[in-house]
Amino acid sequence: MRRHSYVQDTVEIGEEEINVVVEYDYYAGCKGRMYMPNGDPGYPEEPAEVEITKIYAFADKSESDISAKIDNAEINRITDLIFEEERNGWYEW
């Protein structure tokens, strides 16, 4: 089951740090199974997935998507953060 959520973070664009809101969809995946109870073949594991759907500046009332301005290293860091927190539960920052 996919779940839509968001997280606040700070990213660097050039030399400027910007507070952003990251909207994303999270799918927890499911464990595979070798065999069904009746002996039929099972099914493969489905890994967890994160899809970042939108990133916008926290102070921007228009909520314009700025994800194209953010480099891949920052996107990967945010994705890793979301995976870690989704697995372990979110905490107050």
N, C-alpha and C positions, 0 to 999 in steps of 0.2 A: 504494500500500500504506500503510495506517495503521500508525502506531507509537505505542504508549503509553509515556509517560515522565514524569519529574517534575523539578522544579527547586526549589531553596530561594531564598527572597527575603525582603525585609523590606517590610511594608506599614504604612501609617498607618490606624488606625481611631480616629477622633476625634483626640485629641492623643497617643495611645499608638502607639509603633512595636512591631510584633509580627513575630517571625521565623516564617515560614510555609513549608509545603511545598505546591507547586502541582502537581497531577497534570493531565496533558493528553494529548490524542491529536493527532498531527501527520500530515498527509498532504502529501507533497511536490508533488503535482500532476503534470501531464505536459504536454509541449509539443504544440501542435496540429500538424496537417499539412494543407497545402492539397490535395494529391492523393496517392493511393496509387500504388505503383509500376506498377499496371496501368492507371492513368488515372482510376480511380473517384474520386469526391469524397472528401476527407479528413475530418478531425474537428476540432472546436474545441479550443483550449487549455483545460486545467483548472488553475485557480490553486491555489497552496498553501493549506492550511487549518489552523487551530489551534482546537481545542475544549478549553477548560478544563473538566475534569470534576469537580474537587474542590480546595478550598483548606482546609488545616487548620493550626492553630497547631503549630509545631515541637515545643513542649514538651507538647502535649496527647496523652496516651496513648490517649484514646478516638477520636482522629482525626475529631472532629465537623466537618462541613463549615461553614465560616464565610464562604463566598463572598457570602452575602446581606448581610453586614455591611460589605463592602468596596465603596467607591464606584466608579462606572464609569471614572473617570479612572485609578484604580489598576489596574483590570482591563485597560484599554486599554494602559497602560504595560507590564504583565506580558506581554500578548499580543504587543506590539511587540518586547519583549526576546526572547521565545521565537522569533518569526519571524527576527529578526536572527541569533541564535545558531544556529538550525537551518540557515540558509543558509551561515553562515561557519564553523561548527564550534564546539563548546563548548570553553571554556577554563576553567582553574582560576580560581576567584574568590579 
